[in-house]
């Protein structure tokens, strides 16, 4: 999900914004030129569509893709568009160079990489004519390989069978699936996985047969490696475990580089970076902690670097597992953990010093690039960002939270990252350092208090974080008081050219998703949080051992499965089932010793500040949103309107906290709800949530939303609480419409798949949310069938998340690993609390107790209500508000939450999810922060749907 957020980071705005698709600096000249007669142009977010009213296209067929580089894109666009205009052939093209760079960047979606133009021949005859003509015009030009397509002759033309017109269906969890139609009229997924995989009913046209034969004949003749396992994929290539036939017992790591792909901010592709890595490893040979090169070889159009495989686990994984403030089951006391962390960072610092002495800057230092072996020796990996420029190197890839601010050059880049590592291994919140040196003071102070370390632990850190103009560039690097504007301007470069943001980054702050999710839960616990990108495993991590892949004779990335399937199940975090009261009484418990000073931004917690910020930053002239918030405002139908991320939730929170709601804002919401044709029916992202929010503010609008949702629910396939019929049903129960709720509960039972494992996990989109509706329906309607369904679903969720008898919690479900109420263990805990409270039985008391104990003694990766520490507070206020451990945890979390505010003019506004931009919404931003501060003051949970439950 992190990479998705980067796409909405633009300079000049402190908020997430949609990409400018019409600026003169954005569009290719063709997209601003006058069109030939009969042609129409439609500007979309990434693509510019060209069509003719007199050319009718089928729903689907064989389409042509043209691949391009930044060097030849305009030339190819000119030639191909001229042919299409003359041949009356509809087409689309990427909007401009920033979009092309982003789609070819390292962590862009591999399925879309290289696709610059798409042409839609209406018949197979037109396909053949276009391919021959275009091959004569542009054949042989350079471009990234399009993994899902068949290359025509020598490229850059590629062909795939797929949809011409977008058609989709929604699954039981509300996920949109792009489809094509099979011969029986059924909508089936339009697959775009690596490799040429046309549907079984679509015969390959004659014009493609020669290219198909050529593809099957491409082989790696004397390739010296035998690939046994794929560990990781990015747009730049794969990472594999391999052996040499002559030494089958020696495991090697094989890194692949695809030309013209995986661009970094400087425009270097994966091939250039792999050559850099080879040079660095060669020059640094023999240094402790530097893996040895085995060979650098050619593949089928790709390059491969073989080197020694480092056995061990990443420092990131170990820190998350052992930090007692992250994983309550850690066997280490805070002091012992701090000493362990200090020793490892000292080793890293020594290796970096030796690298500098040999003339190299590492350039991408963070705990995910540090492997720790069984003897606690450190090894550095991923040298592709290294540089020989000791004084002038400017970082071109890096992990937010460890990436040096603008102006840090050469060795100072590594020194800055070392300072971040010393702080981040204790308090995984180094993203906050971008807000300025005051945050470093806060983090060092609190880390010292929590871990019992003195000033000597942080010796040199202030110098390493000093701004370049006040600190020596050749000594420990610098961190200036980078405001949101400057930081987000750098994020634009992140988004346009991408970075080497690894999928799993050190510390809870940078972790998007963990690979340790069982097969049953992986599509929900991980995919729902981080998407496929976020679920990929790091190449060196033993825990990320992947499903073996057949030995590769052809391009490995075409043979490999998706990384979320390859990622191994379960390196769960150790935890024993400690009772909360026992945990609170233990004197060595780190949480019990915390000193909680006053939040530095306490004024941001006041409802008056929320009201002032809303007045200052509302934008009634926009149709997509009234208040700036999360990127889901742009990704979901009606996302800017709903409870979680839109205007309804902000206004509800303001009213709930005693603030005055502007009638003009209600009028905006009313007009946009009536104008938006596709709003889901559910609670957090749909009509039911808007109705809930407007119950007291605009009863007429609330009634309209309920009627409309009930009408749409008859055919809505989405069963979820967040956006589907379970959310609507729960709202109807709260309003007393028992008949309507009964119809939806019956429909839920009938529509659930027979194989329950197909249901996603989690509260908003998965089985825990369905159980909430089923249990409440059972209580209100007296139907034992609904009660049995709730128990069945919760049993499945408890097992999935690792809270069953004798089980160990799955790391990816824990708040410190990037999941919260929406998709993680806290959401399951809220559903279990509902079950125990409403059923009066103790069947789920033990897993609820374990989740409560976890929440009382951990931190959260994100800050918001649905995915972070504010949700942790609300859960504790629901499940155990009077427990001393809960009260300590709430105070600690609110202090940390206040750190996630930044000044914007006279206001303080909360950083949203991923901490890249500011947000005012309920689910991720300031509205959720103010609501939660009020909830803590009142001593009770005020989550929507739970605000009246005690």
C-alpha positions, 0 to 999 in steps of 0.5 A: 500500500505504501507505493500506492500512497507515493502516487498521490504525493505531489509538491505544493500540497501538504495533502494527498492529491490526485495526479495532475493530468492536464498541466502543460508540464505533464502531458505529452505534446500529442495530448494537447494537439488539435485532433484530426476530424472525427476523433475524440480525446478523453483524459483520465488519470494515467491514460489518454483515450483516443476513439471514433464514434464510427468505429465500434469495438468488441468487448474484448479481443487481441490488443497491441501494446507498445513498450517504450523508454523515456528516451524514445517515448515521444518518437514512438508516440508520434509514429504510432499515433500517426498510423492509428489516426490514418488507419482509424484504429482506436488507442490510448497512451500514457499521459506524460513522462512522469507517468511513464517513469513511475510505471517503469520504476522499481516497485511499480506493478510488474503487470503494467510495466512497459505498457506505453500505448495500447491499440484496439484492433476490432478484428484479427485481420486488423490485428495482422495489418496493424502489426505488420505496418507498425513493425515496419515503422518502429520494429526493433526499438528499445523498451521494457519487456511486457511480462504478460504479453507475447512479443511480436518479432523484435519488439517493442510491439507486444500482444495479449488477449484481454478486455477492450472495455472495462468490465468488472465484478465485485467479490464477497469482500468488496474487491473489484476484479477486472473481467472478460467474458467466457463463451458461456457469457460468464465474467471471469478474471482478466489475468495479467500475470507474468507469462503469455496465458491467453484464455483456453477459448481464444485461439492464437491468430496466425500472425502471432504463430511465428513469434510464439514459436520464437518464444518457445525456442528461447533457452539459456544454453550454458547458464551456470546456475540451477534456480531452486526457489524464487524469493522476491520480485520487483519490476527490476527483476527477481531474486532467487536461491540457486546452486551450481551443478558442480557444487549442489550443496552450496547455496547462492543468491542470484539477482536478476536485472531487466533492462529499461525497468526498475528505474530509480530517481536518477533514471538508472535502470536495474541493469546499471544498478546491478553492475554497480553492485557487482563493482562494489562487491568486487572492490569490497571483497574480504571486508567482514559483512560483505558477501562474496561475488560468484559470477556475473552472467547473461540470461535471456536478455537479462543479467544475473549476479551470483553471490554468496547467500547470507544465512540469517535473518534481517535486523528488521525482523529480529528487532520487531520480534525482540523489542519488548515494546513491539512484541510483548512475548519478547524474552528480553528486558528493555535494558537487555534489548537495548544492549543487543541493539547497540552491539549490532549497530556498532558492528554496522557502523564499523562495516560502513567505516571500512567501506568508506575507507575503501572508497565506497558509500553504501547509500541505502542503509536500513535494518532491512538491508542488514542480515544477522547470522546465528552468532550475531554477526552482521552482513550488509546486502543490496549494494545497488545504491552504492557509490564511489563519490564519497563527498558528492553522492546524492541518494537516489533510492531509500526507505522513508525514515532512513533516507537522508534529507535533501542536502546530505551528500556522500558519507553523510548519507550513511551517517544519517541512516546510522543515527536513524538506526540507533533510534529506530531499533528502540522506537520504530518511528523514524519517519517522524524525523522528517518533521525536524530536530524536535522530533529527534529530541522527543524520540531520544528522550522517551527511548532513554526513559523506556529502555533505561539507556543514557546519553552515551547510547545516543552519542553522535546522533545529534551530529549525525542528524544535524542539517548540512549547513550546521554540520560537517558533511563528511562526518555523521550526516544531517537532518534539517527541520524539513517541513511538510512542503519540502518533504512532500516535494521530495516525495514527488520524486519518489512517486514519479521515479520510484525508490527502492522502498523495500516491501518490509522496512525496518521498524514498525513504522516502515512495515507495510505487510508481513509475509508470515501469514498462513495461506488461509489469511494471506489474501486478507491480512497481508493483501488488504494492508499492503497489497501484493507489493507489500507482501513480498519477502526480503531475499535474505530472510530465512523466514521468507523461504518460498515455495520452490519454483521449477528450474528455469531454462527460460526467463525466471520471472515468467515462471514464478508465482506471485510473491504473496504465494511464494512468501512462506507462512509464519515466522510468528511472534512468540507470545504466551497467554499472560493475563492482563492483571499478571502482566500489569503487576510484573515489575520488569514489564516495560510498560509499567515503568513508562514515564508519560510527559505531556504531549508536545502538541496537546492543542491538536487534540482539542475539538476547537483545533479540529473545527478551525482546521476544517474551516481553513482547509475545506474545499467546497468547489471540489467534487471528489472531496470536501476535506483532505484525507486518505488516498482511499478518497480517490480509490473507492467510489464515493471515497470522499463522502463516506464515514471512514475517509470522507466528509460524513465521518469528519462532520460526525466526529466534529458533532460528536465532540461538541463542535458546530457543523457548518450548514454549507458542509452538510449541503455539500455532502447532500448534493454529492451523495445524490450526484454520485452514482456508485456508492457502496452500501456498507458502513465504513465506506458506503451509504450505511455509514453516511446514514449513521453519521447524518442521523442527528445532523440531517435525518432526511439525508440519512433516510435517503441513504438507507433507502438507496442502500436497501435497494442496492443491497438486493444485488450487491455481491459485497458481504463485508462490514466495511462496504457491503451488506453486513455493514448495512445490516448492522446499521439497520439493527442500530436503527431498529429496522429488524425486518430489513436486518433479518433479510440481509442476515439471511442473505449473508448466510445464503451467499457465503461460500461453502469453503469458508477459507475463501472469505477474507480475514479482518473486521472491515473486509473479512470474516470478523466483520461478518461475525459482528453482524451475525452476532448482533442479528442473533441477539436482536432477532433471537435466531440461533442460526445467526449465533452459530454462524458468528461462532463459526466465523470467529473460530476461523478467525482466531485460528487464522490470526494465531490466537487459538490454544497453544498457537502463536500470533501471526506477526502480520496481524499485530499492530506493530507490523502495520495492521490495526482495527481494519484488518488485524488482531485488534479488529478481531478483538473487537469482534470477540468482545462483541461476542463475549458481551452479547452472548454472555458466554466465555468461549472466546474469553481466552483469545480476547484476553490475549489480544487485550494483553497484546494491545496493552503492551505494544505499539502500532506502526501507523497512527490512525483510527482504522490502522494504527494506535488510535484504534488501539486506544479505542479497542482498549476503551471498549475491551478493558477500559478500567485496567491499569495496564490499559490506562497506561497504554492509552496515555502512552499511545496518545503521547505518541499520537500527538507526535504525529501532528505537524504545523500548517500555518496556525494549525496543527494537523495529523499526519495520515497513514504512511506519514507522508501527508496530512489528513483531516479524515476520521479513519486516518487523520485529525478527526480520528485523533480528536475523537480518540482524545475525547474518548480517553477523557470520557473513559469509553469507546466511541468508534462508530457502531460501538459508541453506544456499546458498554 
